[in-house]
Amino acid sequence: MEYTLIKHIITLTSILFLTSNHLKAENTETLFSAPDVFITSKIKPATNFEGDRGNILFESHELEKKRQYSIGGMLNDLPGMSSSSLGNASRPIIRGMSNSRVKILQNGSSLSDVSEFGEDHIVGYDPMLIDKIEIIKGPATLLYGNNAFAGVVNIINPLIAIDKDYQQQNAELNFGYSTSGGEIKTALKAGESIDNFIVRGSGSFLSSGSYDLANTSSKQANSAKSSFTGGIGVTYNDGDNFFGFSADKLEAEYSLPGGEGEENRTTLNPTRNSVNFNSSFAINSNTIEKFNLEATVSEYNHAERVLADKHNIEFFNDTYEIKTSINHKSLFTNNGGGLFGFHYQNLDQGAEGDEESHLTKTKTYSYGIFVLENLNFNSYDIDLGGRLESVNIKNSNHERGYFPVSFSSTIKRNFFSNNLSFVGFDLTQRAPNPVELFANGPHHALENFENGEASLNTETSYNFSLGNIYSNNSNSLKIEAYLNYIDDFIAADRDGTTKVVEGEDFNNVIHEQYNALFSGIELTGKYNILTFNDYDFLSNISADFLKGYKTSTDKAISRVPQSKINFGLQMLNDTLDSNIMYNHYFDKEFIGPFQTRTGGHSRLDFDITKDFSYSSLNGHLMFSVLNLLDVVGRSHLESKKDTVQLPGRSFNFMLKLFY
């Protein structure tokens, strides 16, 4: 079996090499992305986004190889990243921080969904339409509010053209197929420029049956999925100023594995509608550089439909957001520029049904002011940020007010050639979310009965990090260590009891506060082994190790991910990219209350991509094998780990065309 598999891979690789003799290559990555501009940059668009503390840019071909139904799973192999999950659903975790501690954005604006309220909820965006994902830590997170406590995950597919169109192509078509579940996915993007006006549109479709399990002919029960997404944007952009509107829609449906009885197997049908406005205007002033204004209106809902036609609860989140900011020029000798602004959010959230309720309708109002400054003293580059916020959360029975304060700093210096060293300190506060405060009812998909605690206080993080980035042509090494002490950490833990819901025993989950300590180290590196016949042969490595525990008892905190290490070999030239990657997830034995040990597992992945061009048509063809050796594995953060396995081996094909 393994011999036949390897023979097929070698055959396909040979075909791709032969094809290169007849087709001219174009190194085209995406239709919409403007070169070297990151809309979440701290003060100005940055050409070295990953040169900042903790930042990761996940884009183009690397992103294509990892596309999954939900965004959390796409980021799992990156250092410092993991995801909470239940079957198809997943949400990113940054350095062990989950749910409302991680802010999910769409093109710099809030993405309305309820993924922070449960592992069974997907992030409300289709990965097929994503051009880039920015992962941000440090001072830049202060632009985005109370929920950016641990970091920001910014999904980029700019329907609003924040930069002039540099791409010559008018259309981009993606088509993919996976043998696991017979998954079919396609996406179309199109754009047209008329003078200073730019129109962009996009749409996608995905359909899949239940995915294949490893080392067996069986499938993971209740893991079918589908989605449809569409959007359009219109922008005026003269190179110095822009303003634009966009509207997009997501409709999806996916099943979740449950308990033995039909009454616990659930189907969700997320729907999200968003309208966004974004603008920036250059100011002809000695001190002011530009004025920025953003606004978002978004509505999200899904019904959790149990297959036995019981307990149909609707989760909803309606978001209204306005953010305005001013970029200023240098105000004094050591000032490299800065930004200050105002941020307003109004959220209507809840989870209610005809017969029972999980969370009664709750309104959250927040008002925040923020400032970011860049300073230069001799050879030191310093980024400072601060944010003051007022958060009011209320429903028909309770009302709580909070005033979180946050400060963040990073100091950078080149002590040696090709090396950038940095040290960072952050003091950040987070108000509880509505579920942590006011939940009172069953969450059937998770088989939990969740109890909020209305007396919860603000949690406060004191984070210290230290690292170094080496970069010299194709060779690089980035290492960062961090220590994060959290005062009044808000935990959702089982208390060891159960509650009977319609004849089923549900775990009783309470929200409590205690002091916690998280520590970890992250490493990424790449080395150019040799160059032969215009091909670069490179090796790469990434690793992260994380521990989180309750300081009063030295016992583990629930939902801390497994440590991991990845090794890879890459063959690369202007027209072809081929990789083989070994991913290892370590045993998880230091575990929280009422958790069980998770064994380690390894996964071997292979991919090869060939660029081509013919007349006015160009693009690339990709073939990949995930979990090449068909190894059985489980995620420690899978809500139903005993019944849900990670996917088995899958063969994947993708064709991307530009016209």
N, C-alpha and C positions, 0 to 999 in steps of 0.2 A: 504493500500500500504506500509506504513512505517513498520507495524507489520510484513508483509510478508518478507520485506527486512531484518529486524533484525533476523527473524527466519532462513533465508538462511545463514546469517553470522555465527550464533551460530552453525548451522549444520556443516558448513565447518571447523570451529574452532575445533569442536569435532573430526572430521575425522583426522585432523592434529595431535591432541593429541594422538589418538589411534594408528596412524601410528608410533609414536615414540616408542611404545612398541616392534616393530618388526624390526626396522631399527637402526643400529648404526650410530651415528652422527659424522660428520667431520666438524670442523670449518674452512672450506676452503673458501676463499673470491675471489681470482682471480688467473689466471694463470701467469700473467706477472709481477706483482708488487713485487719488492724486499722489504723486511721488513725494515721499519724505515729509508728509504733513500728518500730525496726530492731533485730533481735535481736543484731546484731553490733556495736552501739554500744560505744564504748570503756568507758564507766563506767555511764551511765544511758541509757535510751531517748532518742533525739535527734530533734527536729523539724526540724533543719537538717542532715541527713546530708551533703549535698553541700557544706556550708560548711567541711568539713574537708579537709586537704591530700590531693589526688589522688583523693578519693572520687567515685564515679559511682553514681547510682541509676537503674536501667533498669527501667521498670515499665509496667503497664497498657497503654495504647494504643500507646505507642512499642515496647513489647516485642512486641505482637501483630503489628505490621507486619513484624517481622524474624524471626519464628519459622522455624527451619530444623531439619533432622533432628538436627544435632549443635550443641552450644551455642557452640563456638568461632566458627562462621560467623555466628551472630546478633550477635556483639559486634564484628565486624571494622571497622565504620564509626565506632566510638566512638574518641575521642582517647586515644592511648596503648595501644590494644588492637589485636590482630591474632590470627591463629591459624595453627598448623601444621596441615597437612591432607594427606589422600590420598582423593580422591573424596568420598564422603559423610562420612567421618570428619574431625573437627577438634577441636582443644583450644585454649583461650585462651592467649595470650601477653600479658604485661604489660611494656611498655617494653623489648621485645626479650628478656625473660627467659621461658624456656619450661620445659616438662616439670616436674621436681620443684621448681622454683623458684616455682611458682604452685600454691597450695592451692585445691582445689575442695571446697566444702562444700554440704551439704543441710540447710537450716534450722539452720545453725551447727555441725553435726556432720560428721565426715569422710564423704565419698562414696567408697565402695569401687568402684574399677575399675582398669584398667591403662593409662589414656590417657597417663600419663607415660612409658610404656615404648615408645611408637611412634606415629608420625603416623597409622597405619592404625586406631587404636583410638578409638572414640567415648567421650565422657563419659557415664557410665552413668545418665542421667536423661532423661526424655522432655520436650522443651520445651513440649509442649502443656499440661502441668500447672503450668507456672511462673507465679507471680503477680508476682514481682519478682526482680531480680538485683542484688545489691550488689557493687560492686567497691571494695576497701579497700586503702589503702596507709598507711604510717605506723605509729604505736604500736599500733593495734588489732590488727595482724597477729600480734603476739607472743602472743596467746591461743591460736594455732592451730599453733604448733610449727615444727620444722625446715623443713618444706616450704612455709612461707609466706614464704620468703626475699624474693620480689619483690612479693607481694601475695596477696589472697584474692578468690576469686569465690564468692559465697554465693548459692545457688539457694534461693528461698523459695516453698514451697507448704505452709503450716503445717497439717499434719494434727493436730498438737498445738496446742491453742488457748492460746497464751501470753498472750493478752488475752481479755477477755470478748467475746462475739459482739455486734458492733454492727449487722451487716447484718440486714435483715428478711427477705431472700430465703432460701428453703430449698433451692433447686436452681439450678444454672447449667449450661447446655448450650452447647457450642461445636461448630460445624460449618464445615469449610473445604474448598475445592477449588482446585487449581491446574492450569492447562492443561499445564504442563511435567511430563511423565511421568504425566499423569492422576492426580495426587496427591489422595487423599481422606484427611481427618483429622477426628477427632471426639474430644471430651472431655466428661466429665460430672463435676460436683462437687455434693455434697449435704451438708447439715449440719442438725443439730437440737439445740436446747438444752432440757434438762429440769432445772429448778432450776439448780444449779451444775455440772451435768454437760453436756458438749458432745461430740457424736459427729460426726465428719466422715469422708467417704469421697470417693474420686476414682478415675477410670479414663479411659484414652484408647486410641485405636487409630489407626494410620497405615499406609497402603499406597500405594506409588508405583512406577511403572516407571522406566526410565532417563530422565534429564532431557534437555531439548532444548538443543542447541548454538546459538550465535548465528550469524546470517547464513547458515543452511543448513537443510535439512530433516532433517539427521542428528541422532542422539542420542549422548550420551556413553555409550560401551559400558560395560557392567557397572556401572551406577550405580543399580540398583533397590534398594528398601529397604522395610522394614516394621517395626512395633513395636507392642507391647501393654504397658500399664502399669496397675496397680491398687494402691490403698492404703486403709487405714482407720486412724483415730485416735480415742482416747477420752481425755478430759481432765476433771479436776475443777478448777474455777477459781472462787474466791469473790471475785475482785477484788484481793485482797492476796496470796493464795497460789495456786499451781497445781502439779499434777503430772499427767503423761499418758504414755500409751504409743501408739506407732504402728507399723504394719507395712506395707511396700510391696514391690512386685515389678515388675521390668522384664524383658521378653523381646523381643528384636529380632533382625533378620537383615538384612544388607546385603552387597552385592557391592563389590569393589574392582577398579579397572582394573589390568591387569598388563602384562607384556611381550607380545611377539607370540605366544608359545607358550601353549597352554592350561594348561601346568603352572605358569604364573605368575599366573593369574587366580584370585582367592581370594574365598571367602565366609566371613563371620564371623557368629556367632550369640550375642551377649552375653546372659547371664542374671544378674540381680542380685536378691538377697533381703536386706532390711534390717529390723531391729527397733530402734526408738529409744525411749529414756526421757528425759524432760526435766522439770525441776521447779525451783521457786523458792519460798522461804518467807520471809515477812517476820519480822524479829527486832525485838522491842520492847526496844531498847537505846540508850544514849546514843552508842555508837560504831558498832555493827553495824547495817546496813540490811537486808540479806537474805543468805540462803544459797542457792547454786545447785548443782544436781547434774545431770549429763548422762551418758548411757551409750549406746553404739551397738554392735550386733553386725551385721556385714554380710558376705555372701559373694558373690563375683563370679567368673564364669568365661566363657570363650568358646573355641570351637575354630576355628582357622584352617584351613578346609577348602579345599584347592586343588582346582580342578575336575577335574584328572586323577586325583583320589583318592590323592594322595601327600602326604607331609609334614604329616599332620594333627597339629598341635601345639596343646595346650590351655594357654592363659594363665589364671592364677587369682590371686585376691587375697582373702584372708579377713582381716577387720579387727575388732579388739576395742578399744574406746576408752572411757575414763572421764575426765571432766573435772569438777572441783569448784572452786568459787570463792566468795569472800565479798566483797560490796560493803560498804564502810565509809563512814560519814559523815565530815564534816570533823573532822580530828584537831587542827588548829591554825588560827590566824587566816587564813593564806594558802592553806589546803588546801580545794579544792572537792570533795573526795571521792576515792575510789579503789577499787581492786579487786585482790585477790591470790588465787592459786589453784594447783592441782596438775593435771597432765595426764599420762595414761598411754596409750600405744598399743602394741598387739601386732599385727604384720602377718605373715601367711604368704603368700609370693608365689613365683611361678615360671612357667616356660613349658617344658613337657615333652611328648614324644610317644613312641610305641612304638619308632620307629626313630632318632630324633635329639632333641636338646635344645637349646633356646636359652638357658635360665636354669634351673639346678637349683634345687630348692626352697630358699628362703632365708627365715629368720626375722629380723624386725627388732623390737627392743624399745626403747622410748624412754620416759624419765621426765623431766618438766619442771616447773619452778616458775616462775611469772610474777607480775609486779606492774605495775599501771598507776596513775598518780597524776595528778590535775589540780591545778595551782597557779595562784594569781592574785596578781600583784604590780602594784599600781597599775592601769594599763590593759592589762597584758600577761596573756594567758591561755596557760598552758604545760601541755602534755601530755607526760608522761614514761613510758617503759615499759622493762622489763628482763625477760630470760628466761635461765635456766640449764637446760641439758638434757644428759642422758646418752643416747647412741644406740649400741646394740650390734647389729651385722649379722653373721649367720653362716649358713653352709651346711655340708655334710658335709666340705668341704675347707679352708675359710677362716673366720676370725673377725676382725672389726675393731671397735674401740671408738672413739667420738668424743665430744667434750664441747663442742658448739657453744654460744657465748655471744652474746647479742644485746642491743642497746640502741637505743632510738628516742626521738626528741624532736621536738616541734613547738611553736613560739612564734607566737602570733597577736596582732594588735592592729589596732584601727580607727584609723588615722592621719587619715583623712578620712571625711566623712559618706558612708554607703552603700558604703564600701570596707573590706574585711578583708584585711590583708596577713599573710603567714605565711612562716616560714623553718623548714626541717626538716633534721635530721641523723640518719642511721641507721648503726649498725655492726651488721651481721647476718652470721651464719655458718650454713653448711649442710653437713651430712655427705653424702657421695655416696650415691646410691641403689643397689639391688642390681644393676641392669643395668650401671651405670657401673663397678661393682666386679667382678662375677662373670660377666657374659654371655660365652658361648663357643659360638657356633653360628649357623646361618643364620636370618634373619628373612625368610621367603619373600615376604610381601606387599610388603615394601620392597625386595626383591632386594639385601639387604645381608648380609654375614657380620660379625657384631658381636663385638668382642673387649673384654672388660672389663679393668680394670687394678686389681688388688687393693691396690696401694700408694698409691692416691689419698689426698690429704689433704683436710681441711676447706677449703672456699672461703669467702673473707671479702669482704663488700661494704662499701664506705665511700660512702654516698650523701648528697649535699647537694642540697636543692631550695629554690627561692625562687619565690613567686607572690603574686598579688593577685586578689581576687574582688570585683567591683562588682555590686551588685544594687539595683535601684530599680523597684518594681512589676514590669512585664513586661519591663523592660530588664535585661540582665545581660551581664557579660564576665568570664571567668575565664581567666587565663594563668598557666602554671607552667613553669619551666625547671629542669632537673636535670642533675647530673653524678654518674656512678656508676662508681667505680674498684673493680675486683674482683681481689683477690689470689688466685692459684691457681684461676682460672676453669676449670671442668671442661667440656671441649669434646668432642663426638663428631664426628670428621671423617674423611672418606675419606683414605687415605694414597696413593692413586694406583695401587694394585695390585688385583687381583681374585683370587677363589678360585672354583674350579670346584665346583659343587654339582649333582649329577645331570646333568652335561653343560651346565649354564648358568653363565655368568660372573657372580658376585655381587661387588659393590663391597666391598672390605675396609674396615671402619670401626673405628677405634681411639679410645680415650678417653685424653686427655692434659690436662695443666694448663699454663696460662700466664697472665700478667697481662693484663687487658682493661679497656678504658674505653668506657663508653656515655654519650652525651650527647644531650639532646633538649629540645624545647619543645612544649608543648601549649596549645591555645587553643579555647575555646568561647564563643559569644556569641549573644545574641538582642536584637532591637530592634523595638519596636512602631512601625511606619511610620505608621499612621493607624487610626482607628475610624470605620466608616461603617455606618449602619443596624444597629447592634448587632453588627457583625462587626469583629473585630480582624484587621488585616493585619500580619503580622510577617515579619521576615527573620531567618535564623539562619546561623551559620557555625561550623565546627569544623575543626581542622587539627592534625596532629602531624608533627614532623620528628625523625628518629632516626638516629644514627650509632653503630656499634660496631666497634671494631678492636683488634687485638693490639698492645699497647704496644711490644713489642720490635722489631716490623717495620713498624708503621703499616699493616698489611694488614688487610683486612676480615675480620670473623668470619662464619662461616656462619649462615644462618637469621636474619638481621636483616631485619625486614619493610620493605616499601616505605613511604615517606612518603606522606601523603595530605592532601587538603583537600576540604571539602564545603560547598556553599552551598545554601540552601533558602528557599522562600517558603511561608508558612502563612496560611490563612484560617480563623478560629476564632470560634465563639460557643458558647452553652450547649448547643446540640444538634448542631452540625456541626463537623467538623475536616477540612480538606483541605490537602494538602502536595504540593509538587513539589521534588525534591531532586536536585542535581547532585553526583556523587561522582567525584573524580579521584584516581587512584593514579599516582604519578610513576614514571618509568623507574628501574630498579635497576641501576646500572652499577658501584657500589662493592661488589664481591662476594667471597665467601670462596673457599677452594680448591676446584677442580673444579666450581664453579658456572658457570652461563651467565647472560648479561645477560637481564633481563626488561623488556620494553617496557611503557610506561605505558598506561593505558586509562581511559576515562571511562564512567560509568553514570548514566542519568537515570531516576529513579523517581517514580511518582505514586501517591497514595492519597487516598481520600475515605471518611469514616465518618459515619454518621447515627444518632443516638440516637432511640429511639422507646419509647412505652408504650401499652399497650392493656389496659384492665381490670387484672387482677393480673399481667399479663405485660409485661415491658419488656426492653430490650436495645439492641443496635446492629448495624447492617449495614455491612460494610466491603468496598470494592473497591480493588484496587491493581494496578499494572503495574510489574513490576521489569524493569530493563534495557529501558526503553521503546523505545530506538532500536536494540536488538538488536546491540550492539557486542561484538566478540570481545575477550575479556580472559583473562589468565592471572595466577595468584598466584605471587609469587616464592617463597613458602613451601610450595607444592604439591610433594610428594615426587616426583611423576612429571609435572613441568610440561610436558614435551614431548608427552605423550599425553593430559593432562587439562586441559580448558578450564573456565572459569567458565560458569555457566548462561547461556543466551540469554534472550530475552524470555519472560515468563510473565504470564498474567492470573490474578489470585487473588481469590477471593470468601470472605468469612467472615461467619457469622451467630452472634451471641452472644445467648442468651436467659436471663433471670432469672425465677424464679417463686417 
